[in-house]
Amino acid sequence: MTKNLTTINQFIEKSIGEWKSIRSTHTLAFQEFENSTSKICIRHINSKNKKVIKIFKIYKLSLNLQSIAISIKWQAISDWEDDDISKGEETILIFLPKDENSGIVLRNKGYTESVISSSNYFIDEKNNLHIKTIYKSTVSEERISFLSTHIRSRFSVIRNLENNSIIQTSHTSEIRNLSSLKD
């Protein structure tokens, strides 16, 4: 591996803050298209937080103080909804580095299937974060890239586990809320 790779700690540190998300999702099986906007808040969580401890217990793992825990909260408004009521959700991610650029992510809720899940992650030579999760019936692959300090891009593909067919793709542009930055 190249020494100039971004570490997972650096990638997460760059991601902390409030973001406005604009997402386009294509559900290929039903030939449907969805646009949504979200307000996303990414923040660090202490490894001794009760939500983090609960996830370690579910996985029957000892608390790992070397882990990196973050909370991702979002309020989303979709063009599939009949009204403008946004729904808020939260996911806890715990990164367990194998080395500076790869490891496992434990989650309290999956990206594709709403169940507790674990993923493999790595940072590639272009400093993109890749996350792959294998669920009961699907596989989710996500790539997150920084296009600049305050703009992130996320691509995801969801495949059927049985026959590897593509079920859904999405692209998200995330723009940092600069007023949320502290001096």
Accessible surface in RSA format (square Angstrom, percent):
REM  Atomic radii and reference values for relative SASA: ProtOr
REM  Chains: A
REM  Algorithm: Lee & Richards
REM  Probe-radius: 1.40
REM  Slices: 20
REM RES _ NUM      All-atoms   Total-Side   Main-Chain    Non-polar    All polar
REM                ABS   REL    ABS   REL    ABS   REL    ABS   REL    ABS   REL
RES MET A   1   171.83  89.0  88.03  58.3  83.80 199.5  97.57  83.0  74.26  98.4
RES THR A   2    81.33  57.8  66.71  67.6  14.62  34.8  45.71  61.4  35.62  53.9
RES LYS A   3   203.81  99.4 169.24 103.8  34.57  82.3 120.14 108.1  83.67  89.1
RES ASN A   4   131.06  90.4 109.26 105.6  21.80  52.5  32.31  77.8  98.76  95.5
RES LEU A   5    19.42  10.8   8.29   5.9  11.13  28.0   9.36   6.6  10.06  27.1
RES THR A   6    17.73  12.6  15.42  15.6   2.31   5.5   4.99   6.7  12.74  19.3
RES THR A   7    24.43  17.4  24.43  24.8   0.00   0.0  21.84  29.3   2.59   3.9
RES ILE A   8     3.14   1.8   3.14   2.3   0.00   0.0   3.14   2.3   0.00   0.0
RES ASN A   9    90.02  62.1  84.41  81.6   5.60  13.5  24.76  59.6  65.26  63.1
RES GLN A  10    97.45  54.5  93.39  68.3   4.05   9.7  34.70  73.9  62.74  47.6
RES PHE A  11     3.97   2.0   3.97   2.5   0.00   0.0   3.97   2.4   0.00   0.0
RES ILE A  12     4.28   2.4   3.91   2.9   0.37   0.9   4.28   3.1   0.00   0.0
RES GLU A  13   104.30  59.9  94.84  71.8   9.46  22.5  46.73  90.4  57.57  47.0
RES LYS A  14    85.93  41.9  77.95  47.8   7.98  19.0  52.39  47.2  33.54  35.7
RES SER A  15     4.91   4.1   4.91   6.6   0.00   0.0   4.49   9.6   0.42   0.6
RES ILE A  16    40.42  23.0  34.79  25.9   5.63  13.6  34.79  25.1   5.63  15.3
RES GLY A  17    15.80  19.5   0.00   N/A  15.80  19.5  15.80  43.4   0.00   0.0
RES GLU A  18    43.46  25.0  43.46  32.9   0.00   0.0   4.82   9.3  38.64  31.5
RES TRP A  19     1.93   0.8   0.15   0.1   1.79   4.2   1.31   0.7   0.63   1.0
RES LYS A  20   113.97  55.6 112.69  69.1   1.27   3.0  59.45  53.5  54.52  58.1
RES SER A  21     2.60   2.2   2.60   3.5   0.00   0.0   0.00   0.0   2.60   3.6
RES ILE A  22    85.05  48.4  81.43  60.7   3.61   8.7  81.43  58.6   3.61   9.8
RES ARG A  23    53.93  22.6  52.73  26.9   1.20   2.9  15.96  21.8  37.98  23.0
RES SER A  24    26.94  22.8  26.09  34.8   0.85   2.0  23.62  50.3   3.32   4.7
RES THR A  25     7.63   5.4   7.13   7.2   0.50   1.2   3.90   5.2   3.73   5.6
RES HIS A  26    71.30  39.0  71.30  49.6   0.00   0.0  38.55  39.7  32.76  38.1
RES THR A  27    13.04   9.3  12.68  12.9   0.37   0.9  11.29  15.2   1.75   2.6
RES LEU A  28    83.55  46.5  72.02  51.5  11.53  29.0  73.06  51.3  10.49  28.2
RES ALA A  29    73.34  67.4  33.04  51.0  40.30  91.7  46.53  65.5  26.82  71.0
RES PHE A  30   149.87  75.0 128.46  79.6  21.41  55.7 134.41  81.5  15.47  44.3
RES GLN A  31   168.73  94.4 132.64  96.9  36.09  85.9  44.97  95.7 123.76  93.9
RES GLU A  32    85.38  49.0  77.27  58.5   8.11  19.3  22.23  43.0  63.14  51.6
RES PHE A  33    99.98  50.0  85.31  52.8  14.68  38.2  85.31  51.7  14.68  42.0
RES GLU A  34    32.86  18.9  32.23  24.4   0.63   1.5   1.79   3.5  31.07  25.4
RES ASN A  35    65.53  45.2  64.29  62.1   1.24   3.0  22.23  53.5  43.30  41.9
RES SER A  36    15.84  13.4  12.21  16.3   3.63   8.4   6.47  13.8   9.37  13.1
RES THR A  37    55.64  39.6  54.21  55.0   1.43   3.4  39.44  53.0  16.20  24.5
RES SER A  38    18.24  15.4  12.34  16.5   5.90  13.6   6.42  13.7  11.82  16.6
RES LYS A  39   118.39  57.8 113.79  69.8   4.60  11.0  62.22  56.0  56.17  59.8
RES ILE A  40    12.28   7.0  12.28   9.1   0.00   0.0  12.28   8.8   0.00   0.0
RES CYS A  41    41.49  31.4  40.97  45.7   0.51   1.2  12.52  31.7  28.97  31.2
RES ILE A  42     4.21   2.4   3.01   2.2   1.20   2.9   3.01   2.2   1.20   3.3
RES ARG A  43    98.00  41.1  98.00  50.0   0.00   0.0  44.10  60.3  53.90  32.7
RES HIS A  44    84.22  46.0  70.51  49.0  13.71  35.1  61.08  63.0  23.14  26.9
RES ILE A  45    13.46   7.7   2.32   1.7  11.14  26.9   6.16   4.4   7.30  19.8
RES ASN A  46   105.12  72.5  86.98  84.1  18.14  43.7  35.94  86.5  69.18  66.9
RES SER A  47    16.95  14.3  13.32  17.8   3.63   8.4   5.67  12.1  11.28  15.8
RES LYS A  48   134.15  65.4 119.89  73.6  14.26  33.9  65.02  58.5  69.13  73.6
RES ASN A  49    50.94  35.1  40.39  39.0  10.55  25.4  10.86  26.1  40.08  38.7
RES LYS A  50   168.28  82.1 158.20  97.1  10.07  24.0 102.94  92.7  65.33  69.6
RES LYS A  51    80.57  39.3  77.47  47.5   3.10   7.4  58.00  52.2  22.57  24.0
RES VAL A  52     0.00   0.0   0.00   0.0   0.00   0.0   0.00   0.0   0.00   0.0
RES ILE A  53    55.32  31.5  55.24  41.2   0.09   0.2  55.32  39.8   0.00   0.0
RES LYS A  54   131.04  63.9 128.52  78.9   2.53   6.0  74.35  66.9  56.69  60.4
RES ILE A  55     3.67   2.1   3.67   2.7   0.00   0.0   3.67   2.6   0.00   0.0
RES PHE A  56     3.09   1.5   3.09   1.9   0.00   0.0   3.09   1.9   0.00   0.0
RES LYS A  57   148.41  72.4 133.25  81.8  15.16  36.1  84.32  75.9  64.09  68.3
RES ILE A  58    86.85  49.4  62.78  46.8  24.07  58.0  70.39  50.7  16.46  44.7
RES TYR A  59    60.35  28.2  40.17  22.9  20.19  52.5  44.40  33.4  15.95  19.7
RES LYS A  60   186.92  91.2 152.74  93.7  34.17  81.4 105.94  95.4  80.98  86.3
RES LEU A  61    82.94  46.2  68.92  49.3  14.02  35.3  72.72  51.1  10.22  27.5
RES SER A  62   101.43  85.7  79.01 105.4  22.42  51.7  47.76 101.7  53.67  75.2
RES LEU A  63    67.03  37.3  40.42  28.9  26.61  66.9  40.42  28.4  26.61  71.6
RES ASN A  64    55.01  37.9  49.66  48.0   5.35  12.9  14.89  35.8  40.12  38.8
RES LEU A  65   106.38  59.2  82.45  59.0  23.93  60.2  82.45  57.9  23.93  64.4
RES GLN A  66   147.45  82.5 133.58  97.6  13.87  33.0  53.24 113.3  94.21  71.5
RES SER A  67     9.64   8.1   0.00   0.0   9.64  22.2   0.00   0.0   9.64  13.5
RES ILE A  68    24.62  14.0  21.36  15.9   3.26   7.9  24.62  17.7   0.00   0.0
RES ALA A  69     2.91   2.7   0.00   0.0   2.91   6.6   0.00   0.0   2.91   7.7
RES ILE A  70     8.12   4.6   8.12   6.1   0.00   0.0   8.12   5.8   0.00   0.0
RES SER A  71     0.18   0.2   0.18   0.2   0.00   0.0   0.00   0.0   0.18   0.3
RES ILE A  72    36.81  20.9  36.81  27.4   0.00   0.0  36.81  26.5   0.00   0.0
RES LYS A  73    90.42  44.1  89.43  54.9   0.99   2.3  43.53  39.2  46.89  49.9
RES TRP A  74    63.11  25.3  58.41  28.3   4.70  11.0  48.59  25.9  14.52  23.6
RES GLN A  75    85.87  48.0  82.95  60.6   2.92   6.9  38.53  82.0  47.34  35.9
RES ALA A  76    19.30  17.7  16.00  24.7   3.30   7.5  16.02  22.6   3.28   8.7
RES ILE A  77    74.16  42.2  71.59  53.3   2.57   6.2  71.68  51.6   2.48   6.7
RES SER A  78    15.72  13.3  10.16  13.6   5.56  12.8  10.82  23.0   4.90   6.9
RES ASP A  79    85.00  59.5  49.72  49.5  35.28  83.4  43.37 102.1  41.63  41.5
RES TRP A  80   125.70  50.4  96.42  46.7  29.28  68.8  91.79  48.9  33.91  55.0
RES GLU A  81    90.93  52.2  73.90  55.9  17.03  40.6  11.64  22.5  79.29  64.7
RES ASP A  82   156.80 109.8 114.41 113.9  42.38 100.2  40.29  94.8 116.51 116.2
RES ASP A  83    73.73  51.6  63.96  63.7   9.76  23.1  35.72  84.1  38.00  37.9
RES ASP A  84   122.98  86.1 105.62 105.1  17.36  41.1  33.11  77.9  89.88  89.6
RES ILE A  85   128.85  73.3 115.77  86.2  13.08  31.5 121.50  87.5   7.35  20.0
RES SER A  86    35.94  30.4  19.25  25.7  16.70  38.5   2.06   4.4  33.88  47.5
RES LYS A  87   126.48  61.7 122.09  74.9   4.39  10.4  77.88  70.1  48.59  51.8
RES GLY A  88    43.22  53.3   0.00   N/A  43.22  53.3  11.20  30.7  32.02  71.7
RES GLU A  89    56.59  32.5  43.10  32.6  13.48  32.1  23.63  45.7  32.96  26.9
RES GLU A  90    37.24  21.4  30.72  23.2   6.52  15.5  15.17  29.3  22.08  18.0
RES THR A  91    10.34   7.4  10.34  10.5   0.00   0.0   5.76   7.7   4.58   6.9
RES ILE A  92     1.99   1.1   1.99   1.5   0.00   0.0   1.99   1.4   0.00   0.0
RES LEU A  93    10.19   5.7  10.19   7.3   0.00   0.0  10.19   7.2   0.00   0.0
RES ILE A  94     0.00   0.0   0.00   0.0   0.00   0.0   0.00   0.0   0.00   0.0
RES PHE A  95     4.13   2.1   4.13   2.6   0.00   0.0   4.13   2.5   0.00   0.0
RES LEU A  96    27.73  15.4  24.03  17.2   3.70   9.3  24.28  17.1   3.45   9.3
RES PRO A  97    52.68  38.4  26.06  23.8  26.62  96.8  26.06  21.5  26.62 165.5
RES LYS A  98   166.12  81.0 129.72  79.6  36.40  86.7  83.73  75.4  82.39  87.8
RES ASP A  99    70.64  49.5  57.58  57.3  13.06  30.9  45.80 107.8  24.84  24.8
RES GLU A 100   116.30  66.8 109.54  82.9   6.76  16.1  41.06  79.4  75.23  61.4
RES ASN A 101    13.17   9.1  13.17  12.7   0.00   0.0   0.00   0.0  13.17  12.7
RES SER A 102    12.89  10.9  12.89  17.2   0.00   0.0   9.96  21.2   2.92   4.1
RES GLY A 103     6.45   8.0   0.00   N/A   6.45   8.0   2.66   7.3   3.79   8.5
RES ILE A 104    78.16  44.5  78.16  58.2   0.00   0.0  78.16  56.3   0.00   0.0
RES VAL A 105     0.00   0.0   0.00   0.0   0.00   0.0   0.00   0.0   0.00   0.0
RES LEU A 106     5.33   3.0   5.33   3.8   0.00   0.0   5.33   3.7   0.00   0.0
RES ARG A 107    13.75   5.8  13.75   7.0   0.00   0.0   0.00   0.0  13.75   8.3
RES ASN A 108    58.33  40.2  41.09  39.7  17.24  41.5  13.54  32.6  44.78  43.3
RES LYS A 109    49.60  24.2  48.91  30.0   0.69   1.6  31.13  28.0  18.47  19.7
RES GLY A 110     9.67  11.9   0.00   N/A   9.67  11.9   0.12   0.3   9.55  21.4
RES TYR A 111    58.62  27.4  27.63  15.7  30.98  80.6  32.69  24.6  25.93  32.0
RES THR A 112    38.78  27.6   9.04   9.2  29.74  70.9  11.68  15.7  27.10  41.0
RES GLU A 113    36.69  21.1  32.27  24.4   4.42  10.5  25.60  49.5  11.10   9.1
RES SER A 114    91.20  77.1  60.11  80.2  31.09  71.6  42.84  91.2  48.36  67.8
RES VAL A 115    81.35  53.5  74.39  67.3   6.96  16.8  81.35  70.7   0.00   0.0
RES ILE A 116    61.52  35.0  45.80  34.1  15.72  37.9  45.80  33.0  15.72  42.6
RES SER A 117    10.12   8.5   3.92   5.2   6.20  14.3  10.12  21.5   0.00   0.0
RES SER A 118    49.10  41.5  37.37  49.9  11.73  27.0   3.31   7.0  45.79  64.1
RES SER A 119     4.52   3.8   0.00   0.0   4.52  10.4   4.32   9.2   0.20   0.3
RES ASN A 120    95.75  66.0  93.94  90.8   1.81   4.4  23.59  56.8  72.16  69.7
RES TYR A 121     4.35   2.0   0.00   0.0   4.35  11.3   0.60   0.5   3.75   4.6
RES PHE A 122    92.69  46.4  92.69  57.4   0.00   0.0  92.69  56.2   0.00   0.0
RES ILE A 123     0.24   0.1   0.00   0.0   0.24   0.6   0.00   0.0   0.24   0.7
RES ASP A 124    22.25  15.6  17.48  17.4   4.77  11.3  11.87  27.9  10.39  10.4
RES GLU A 125   129.91  74.6 106.13  80.3  23.79  56.6  48.36  93.5  81.55  66.6
RES LYS A 126   157.83  77.0 135.08  82.9  22.75  54.2  84.01  75.6  73.82  78.6
RES ASN A 127    53.14  36.6  48.97  47.3   4.17  10.0  11.31  27.2  41.83  40.4
RES ASN A 128    20.07  13.8  20.07  19.4   0.00   0.0   0.00   0.0  20.07  19.4
RES LEU A 129     5.12   2.9   5.12   3.7   0.01   0.0   5.12   3.6   0.01   0.0
RES HIS A 130    44.26  24.2  43.67  30.4   0.59   1.5  28.98  29.9  15.28  17.8
RES ILE A 131     7.91   4.5   5.83   4.3   2.08   5.0   6.21   4.5   1.71   4.6
RES LYS A 132    97.68  47.7  94.76  58.1   2.92   7.0  41.25  37.1  56.43  60.1
RES THR A 133     1.73   1.2   1.37   1.4   0.36   0.9   0.36   0.5   1.37   2.1
RES ILE A 134   110.93  63.1  86.18  64.2  24.74  59.6  86.18  62.1  24.74  67.1
RES TYR A 135    13.65   6.4   1.23   0.7  12.42  32.3   9.08   6.8   4.56   5.6
RES LYS A 136   194.13  94.7 161.53  99.1  32.60  77.6 113.17 101.9  80.97  86.2
RES SER A 137    66.24  56.0  60.84  81.2   5.41  12.5  45.47  96.8  20.78  29.1
RES THR A 138    14.45  10.3  14.45  14.6   0.00   0.0  14.45  19.4   0.00   0.0
RES VAL A 139    14.08   9.3  14.08  12.7   0.00   0.0  14.08  12.2   0.00   0.0
RES SER A 140     3.71   3.1   3.45   4.6   0.26   0.6   0.02   0.0   3.69   5.2
RES GLU A 141    61.70  35.4  59.35  44.9   2.35   5.6  17.52  33.9  44.19  36.1
RES GLU A 142    15.45   8.9  11.12   8.4   4.32  10.3   2.80   5.4  12.65  10.3
RES ARG A 143    88.90  37.3  88.33  45.0   0.57   1.4  12.82  17.5  76.08  46.1
RES ILE A 144    13.63   7.8  13.63  10.2   0.00   0.0  13.63   9.8   0.00   0.0
RES SER A 145    11.17   9.4  11.16  14.9   0.01   0.0   8.38  17.9   2.78   3.9
RES PHE A 146    36.85  18.4   9.43   5.8  27.42  71.4   9.43   5.7  27.42  78.5
RES LEU A 147   122.28  68.1  86.86  62.1  35.42  89.0  90.53  63.6  31.75  85.4
RES SER A 148    57.06  48.2  42.36  56.5  14.70  33.9  51.33 109.3   5.73   8.0
RES THR A 149    89.39  63.6  82.10  83.2   7.29  17.4  47.93  64.4  41.46  62.7
RES HIS A 150    59.15  32.3  58.81  40.9   0.34   0.9  38.74  39.9  20.40  23.7
RES ILE A 151    68.24  38.8  68.24  50.8   0.00   0.0  68.24  49.1   0.00   0.0
RES ARG A 152    13.49   5.7  13.40   6.8   0.09   0.2   0.00   0.0  13.49   8.2
RES SER A 153     4.03   3.4   4.03   5.4   0.00   0.0   1.86   4.0   2.17   3.0
RES ARG A 154    33.73  14.2  32.96  16.8   0.77   1.8   7.58  10.4  26.15  15.8
RES PHE A 155    82.77  41.4  81.42  50.4   1.35   3.5  81.60  49.5   1.17   3.4
RES SER A 156     6.28   5.3   3.88   5.2   2.40   5.5   2.76   5.9   3.53   4.9
RES VAL A 157    38.90  25.6  38.88  35.2   0.02   0.1  38.90  33.8   0.00   0.0
RES ILE A 158    13.66   7.8  13.66  10.2   0.00   0.0  13.66   9.8   0.00   0.0
RES ARG A 159    61.30  25.7  61.30  31.2   0.00   0.0   5.34   7.3  55.95  33.9
RES ASN A 160    45.00  31.0  44.56  43.1   0.45   1.1   0.09   0.2  44.92  43.4
RES LEU A 161    77.53  43.2  58.12  41.6  19.42  48.8  59.34  41.7  18.19  49.0
RES GLU A 162   167.75  96.3 129.34  97.8  38.42  91.5  51.14  98.9 116.61  95.2
RES ASN A 163   100.96  69.6  72.51  70.1  28.45  68.5  37.36  89.9  63.60  61.5
RES ASN A 164    95.52  65.9  88.55  85.6   6.97  16.8  27.49  66.2  68.03  65.8
RES SER A 165    52.64  44.5  43.28  57.8   9.36  21.6  42.60  90.7  10.05  14.1
RES ILE A 166    73.36  41.7  56.14  41.8  17.23  41.5  56.14  40.4  17.23  46.7
RES ILE A 167    48.60  27.7  48.06  35.8   0.54   1.3  48.60  35.0   0.00   0.0
RES GLN A 168    38.28  21.4  38.28  28.0   0.00   0.0   1.91   4.1  36.37  27.6
RES THR A 169    40.37  28.7  40.29  40.8   0.08   0.2  29.47  39.6  10.90  16.5
RES SER A 170     8.03   6.8   2.57   3.4   5.46  12.6   3.18   6.8   4.85   6.8
RES HIS A 171    65.85  36.0  63.78  44.3   2.07   5.3  39.76  41.0  26.09  30.4
RES THR A 172     1.70   1.2   1.70   1.7   0.00   0.0   0.00   0.0   1.70   2.6
RES SER A 173    36.24  30.6  36.12  48.2   0.12   0.3  15.91  33.9  20.33  28.5
RES GLU A 174     2.07   1.2   2.07   1.6   0.00   0.0   0.00   0.0   2.07   1.7
RES ILE A 175    76.73  43.7  75.93  56.6   0.80   1.9  75.93  54.7   0.80   2.2
RES ARG A 176    18.10   7.6  11.50   5.9   6.60  15.7   1.26   1.7  16.84  10.2
RES ASN A 177    58.33  40.2  50.14  48.5   8.19  19.7  18.46  44.4  39.87  38.5
RES LEU A 178   103.57  57.7  90.42  64.7  13.15  33.1  90.66  63.7  12.91  34.8
RES SER A 179   104.27  88.1  63.90  85.3  40.37  93.0  58.46 124.5  45.81  64.2
RES SER A 180    39.21  33.1   8.92  11.9  30.29  69.8  19.96  42.5  19.25  27.0
RES LEU A 181    80.90  45.1  62.13  44.4  18.77  47.2  63.61  44.7  17.29  46.5
RES LYS A 182   196.44  95.8 163.18 100.1  33.25  79.2 111.19 100.1  85.24  90.8
RES ASP A 183   194.97 136.6 122.24 121.7  72.74 172.0  70.68 166.4 124.29 124.0
END  Absolute sums over single chains surface
CHAIN  1 A    10940.8       9136.5       1804.3       6033.7       4907.2
END  Absolute sums over all chains
TOTAL         10940.8       9136.5       1804.3       6033.7       4907.2
